Amino acid sequence: MDVDGLLARIESEFTLEDVQAERVETVSVVALSEFEALVGKAVDEQTARLQVELDEARAQLADVGGGGLEAAAAEAALEAESRALEAQAEAEQRARAAEARAKQLERELDAVRGKGGGDGAGGGERAAELEGKLEALQERLAELEAELTEARGEADRAVELEGKLGELEAAKQAELDAQAARVAELEAQLATAGQGTEGGGGNAGAETASAPDAGEVTDADRQTARRLAEALLEEVFSDDEEATRASLADGTFRDDFSAPLAEARSTYERRTEPHVRADGDFFAEVLAEMEGRDW
């Protein structure tokens, strides 16, 4: 039971009327030492709870902030893009060479036919040889064009992967900001609880009984809340983009994705302070904005 609860319980046991009617002496309402012990126990419990929450938040912040996997993913994405672009350039070069060779064979074949060399046995063999080479080269050119199309597709996918990596890094940064804010808040609460314990029994009761003011909501608070909402919703929208596009087109997105949206909302409310949530439903605002995007 917290200090407010203790005070409420103490105050409800006896009233001023009981004292005036001399049914109870004022000094016997609660012993000072007993009150100090109760308040001290309540403050210790609150301090221990806050310390556990702070340790958990710090652990989560450390997990989120581990940049090893992110750095490896970024390096892999850049390497994949580089390989794809090299493959595209090589395929284009081979295709141009094959096309030039095909044109050369066509010119040679036209020259043989134009000279009337095709009428004789030797000219006919030469023309047949050139036609065979030209046909084989045209088949090879078709293969190279297919390879080039595939290489261009790989390059496009690599660029898209790099873009998605940037989006994930932004979402990770938003989560880091939210965790850092939570750690700072828990540290402040823990410091307040510690001051209450050091201040003595009576003063501790008075300080702990009055809840600290949540404070004014700043623009930084709002931005942090929005970034967190964007990070959480980005995972919902991008998990299956084809299903997302179909649901948005049908106008059934919130029904089709009700479970992941509810989970994202729960995480958002758990990580966002009540006084910030009271200032505005930033989660709903971000959701409406993301529904209007082109997925």
C-alpha positions as CSV (number, residue, x, y, z in Angstrom):
1,M,0.0,0.0,0.0
2,D,1.4,3.4,-0.9
3,V,1.6,6.4,1.4
4,D,-1.7,7.9,0.1
5,G,-3.4,4.7,0.9
6,L,-1.9,4.6,4.4
7,L,-3.1,8.2,5.1
8,A,-6.5,7.4,3.8
9,R,-6.7,4.3,6.0
10,I,-5.5,6.2,9.1
11,E,-7.8,9.1,8.5
12,S,-10.9,6.9,8.0
13,E,-10.4,5.1,11.3
14,F,-11.2,8.1,13.6
15,T,-12.9,11.4,12.9
16,L,-12.8,14.8,14.5
17,E,-16.2,14.0,16.1
18,D,-14.6,11.0,17.8
19,V,-11.9,13.2,19.3
20,Q,-14.4,15.9,20.4
21,A,-16.6,13.3,22.1
22,E,-13.5,12.0,23.9
23,R,-14.2,8.6,22.6
24,V,-10.5,8.5,21.6
25,E,-7.5,10.6,22.5
26,T,-5.8,12.5,19.7
27,V,-2.4,11.0,20.5
28,S,-3.8,7.5,20.1
29,V,-5.0,8.0,16.5
30,V,-1.7,6.7,15.3
31,A,1.7,6.4,17.0
32,L,4.4,8.5,15.4
33,S,6.9,5.6,15.3
34,E,4.3,3.3,13.8
35,F,3.5,5.9,11.1
36,E,7.2,6.4,10.4
37,A,7.6,2.6,10.0
38,L,4.7,2.3,7.7
39,V,5.8,5.2,5.5
40,G,9.4,3.9,5.4
41,K,8.2,0.5,4.3
42,A,6.0,2.0,1.6
43,V,8.8,4.2,0.3
44,D,11.2,1.2,0.3
45,E,8.7,-0.9,-1.7
46,Q,8.2,2.0,-4.2
47,T,12.0,2.4,-4.5
48,A,12.5,-1.3,-5.1
49,R,9.8,-1.3,-7.8
50,L,11.2,1.7,-9.5
51,Q,14.7,0.2,-9.5
52,V,13.4,-3.0,-11.1
53,E,11.7,-1.0,-13.8
54,L,14.8,1.1,-14.3
55,D,17.0,-2.0,-14.7
56,E,14.5,-3.5,-17.2
57,A,14.4,-0.2,-19.2
58,R,18.2,0.0,-19.3
59,A,18.4,-3.6,-20.5
60,Q,15.9,-2.9,-23.2
61,L,17.8,0.2,-24.2
62,A,21.0,-1.8,-24.4
63,D,19.3,-4.4,-26.6
64,V,17.9,-1.8,-28.9
65,G,21.1,0.2,-29.1
66,G,23.3,-2.8,-30.1
67,G,24.6,-1.6,-33.4
68,G,26.4,-4.8,-34.4
69,L,23.5,-6.3,-36.4
70,E,22.5,-3.0,-37.9
71,A,26.0,-2.3,-39.0
72,A,26.3,-5.8,-40.5
73,A,23.0,-5.4,-42.3
74,A,24.0,-2.0,-43.7
75,E,27.3,-3.4,-45.0
76,A,25.5,-6.4,-46.5
77,A,23.0,-4.1,-48.3
78,L,25.7,-1.9,-49.7
79,E,27.7,-5.0,-50.9
80,A,24.6,-6.5,-52.5
81,E,23.9,-3.2,-54.3
82,S,27.5,-3.0,-55.5
83,R,27.5,-6.5,-56.8
84,A,24.1,-5.9,-58.6
85,L,25.4,-2.8,-60.3
86,E,28.6,-4.5,-61.4
87,A,26.5,-7.4,-62.8
88,Q,24.3,-4.9,-64.6
89,A,27.3,-3.1,-66.1
90,E,28.9,-6.3,-67.2
91,A,25.7,-7.6,-68.8
92,E,25.3,-4.3,-70.7
93,Q,28.8,-4.4,-72.0
94,R,28.4,-8.0,-73.2
95,A,25.1,-7.1,-74.9
96,R,26.6,-4.1,-76.7
97,A,29.5,-6.3,-77.9
98,A,27.2,-9.0,-79.2
99,E,25.0,-6.4,-80.9
100,A,28.0,-4.9,-82.6
101,R,29.2,-8.3,-83.8
102,A,25.7,-9.1,-85.1
103,K,25.7,-5.9,-87.1
104,Q,29.1,-6.7,-88.5
105,L,28.0,-10.1,-89.6
106,E,24.9,-8.6,-91.2
107,R,27.1,-6.3,-93.2
108,E,29.4,-9.1,-94.3
109,L,26.4,-11.2,-95.4
110,D,24.9,-8.3,-97.3
111,A,28.3,-7.7,-99.0
112,V,28.5,-11.4,-100.1
113,R,25.0,-11.4,-101.4
114,G,25.5,-8.0,-103.1
115,K,28.5,-9.2,-105.1
116,G,26.5,-12.1,-106.4
117,G,28.9,-14.4,-104.6
118,G,26.0,-16.4,-103.4
119,D,25.4,-17.8,-106.9
120,G,28.6,-19.8,-106.9
121,A,29.4,-22.8,-104.6
122,G,32.0,-20.9,-102.6
123,G,29.8,-17.9,-102.2
124,G,26.9,-20.0,-101.2
125,E,28.9,-21.7,-98.5
126,R,30.3,-18.4,-97.2
127,A,26.7,-16.9,-97.1
128,A,25.4,-20.0,-95.3
129,E,28.3,-19.8,-92.8
130,L,27.6,-16.1,-92.1
131,E,23.9,-16.8,-91.7
132,G,24.6,-19.5,-89.2
133,K,26.9,-17.3,-87.2
134,L,24.4,-14.5,-87.3
135,E,21.6,-16.7,-86.1
136,A,23.7,-18.1,-83.2
137,L,24.8,-14.5,-82.3
138,Q,21.2,-13.3,-82.3
139,E,20.3,-16.2,-79.9
140,R,23.2,-15.2,-77.7
141,L,22.1,-11.6,-77.9
142,A,18.6,-12.6,-76.7
143,E,20.2,-14.5,-73.8
144,L,22.3,-11.5,-72.9
145,E,19.3,-9.2,-73.0
146,A,17.5,-11.6,-70.5
147,E,20.6,-11.5,-68.3
148,L,20.6,-7.7,-68.5
149,T,17.0,-7.5,-67.5
150,E,17.7,-9.8,-64.5
151,A,20.7,-7.7,-63.5
152,R,18.7,-4.5,-63.7
153,G,16.0,-6.1,-61.5
154,E,18.7,-7.1,-58.9
155,A,20.0,-3.6,-58.9
156,D,16.6,-2.2,-58.3
157,R,16.0,-4.7,-55.5
158,A,19.3,-3.7,-53.9
159,V,18.4,0.0,-54.0
160,E,15.0,-0.8,-52.5
161,L,16.7,-2.9,-49.8
162,E,19.0,0.0,-48.9
163,G,15.9,2.3,-48.7
164,K,14.1,-0.1,-46.4
165,L,17.3,-0.3,-44.3
166,G,17.2,3.4,-43.9
167,E,13.6,3.2,-42.7
168,L,14.4,0.5,-40.2
169,E,17.3,2.6,-38.8
170,A,14.9,5.6,-38.4
171,A,12.4,3.3,-36.6
172,K,15.2,1.9,-34.4
173,Q,16.3,5.5,-33.5
174,A,12.7,6.3,-32.5
175,E,12.6,3.3,-30.2
176,L,16.0,4.3,-28.8
177,D,14.6,7.8,-28.0
178,A,11.6,6.3,-26.3
179,Q,13.6,4.0,-24.2
180,A,16.1,6.7,-23.3
181,A,13.2,8.9,-22.2
182,R,11.8,6.1,-20.1
183,V,15.1,5.5,-18.4
184,A,15.4,9.2,-17.6
185,E,11.9,9.2,-16.2
186,L,12.6,6.2,-14.0
187,E,15.8,7.7,-12.8
188,A,14.0,10.8,-11.8
189,Q,11.3,8.8,-10.0
190,L,13.9,6.8,-8.2
191,A,15.7,9.9,-7.1
192,T,12.5,11.4,-5.8
193,A,11.8,8.2,-3.8
194,G,15.3,8.2,-2.4
195,Q,14.9,11.8,-1.2
196,G,11.7,10.8,0.5
197,T,13.5,8.0,2.4
198,E,16.4,10.2,3.5
199,G,14.1,13.1,4.6
200,G,12.8,11.3,7.8
201,G,9.6,9.6,8.7
202,G,7.2,12.5,9.0
203,N,8.5,14.5,6.1
204,A,8.8,11.4,4.0
205,G,5.1,10.7,4.5
206,A,4.2,14.2,3.5
207,E,6.4,14.3,0.4
208,T,5.4,10.9,-0.8
209,A,1.7,11.4,-0.1
210,S,1.6,14.3,-2.6
211,A,2.1,13.0,-6.1
212,P,4.7,15.0,-8.2
213,D,3.3,17.1,-11.0
214,A,3.7,15.4,-14.4
215,G,4.8,18.6,-15.9
216,E,3.9,20.4,-19.1
217,V,4.0,18.4,-22.3
218,T,6.8,19.7,-24.6
219,D,7.3,19.6,-28.3
220,A,10.1,17.0,-27.7
221,D,7.6,14.8,-25.9
222,R,5.1,15.0,-28.8
223,Q,7.9,14.3,-31.3
224,T,9.1,11.3,-29.3
225,A,5.5,9.9,-29.1
226,R,5.0,10.3,-32.8
227,R,8.3,8.7,-33.7
228,L,7.4,5.7,-31.5
229,A,4.0,5.4,-33.1
230,E,5.6,5.6,-36.6
231,A,8.1,2.9,-35.7
232,L,5.5,0.6,-34.3
233,L,3.0,1.1,-37.2
234,E,5.8,0.8,-39.8
235,E,6.2,-2.8,-38.7
236,V,2.5,-3.4,-39.1
237,F,2.2,-1.8,-42.6
238,S,5.4,-3.3,-44.0
239,D,5.1,-6.8,-42.7
240,D,3.0,-7.8,-45.7
241,E,2.8,-4.9,-48.1
242,E,0.7,-6.8,-50.7
243,A,-2.0,-7.5,-48.0
244,T,-1.6,-3.9,-46.8
245,R,-2.3,-2.5,-50.2
246,A,-5.3,-4.7,-50.8
247,S,-6.8,-3.9,-47.4
248,L,-6.3,-0.2,-47.9
249,A,-7.9,-0.3,-51.3
250,D,-10.9,-2.2,-49.9
251,G,-11.1,0.1,-46.9
252,T,-10.8,-2.8,-44.5
253,F,-7.3,-2.3,-43.2
254,R,-8.2,-1.6,-39.5
255,D,-10.4,-4.7,-39.4
256,D,-8.0,-7.0,-41.3
257,F,-5.0,-5.9,-39.2
258,S,-6.9,-5.4,-35.9
259,A,-4.7,-7.7,-33.9
260,P,-1.2,-6.2,-34.8
261,L,-2.7,-2.7,-34.6
262,A,-4.0,-3.5,-31.1
263,E,-0.6,-4.8,-30.1
264,A,1.1,-1.7,-31.5
265,R,-1.3,0.5,-29.6
266,S,-0.7,-1.4,-26.4
267,T,3.1,-1.0,-26.7
268,Y,2.7,2.7,-27.6
269,E,0.6,3.3,-24.4
270,R,3.0,1.3,-22.3
271,R,6.0,3.4,-23.4
272,T,4.3,6.8,-23.5
273,E,3.6,8.7,-20.4
274,P,0.0,9.3,-19.4
275,H,0.3,13.1,-19.5
276,V,1.7,12.9,-23.0
277,R,-1.1,10.6,-24.1
278,A,-3.6,13.0,-22.6
279,D,-2.2,15.9,-24.7
280,G,-3.3,14.2,-27.9
281,D,-3.8,10.8,-29.6
282,F,-0.6,10.8,-31.6
283,F,-0.9,7.1,-32.4
284,A,-4.3,7.7,-34.1
285,E,-2.8,10.7,-36.0
286,V,0.1,8.7,-37.3
287,L,-2.1,5.8,-38.2
288,A,-4.4,8.1,-40.3
289,E,-1.3,9.6,-42.0
290,M,0.2,6.2,-42.9
291,E,-3.1,5.0,-44.3
292,G,-2.9,7.8,-46.8
293,R,0.6,6.8,-48.0
294,D,1.3,4.9,-51.2
295,W,2.3,1.4,-50.2
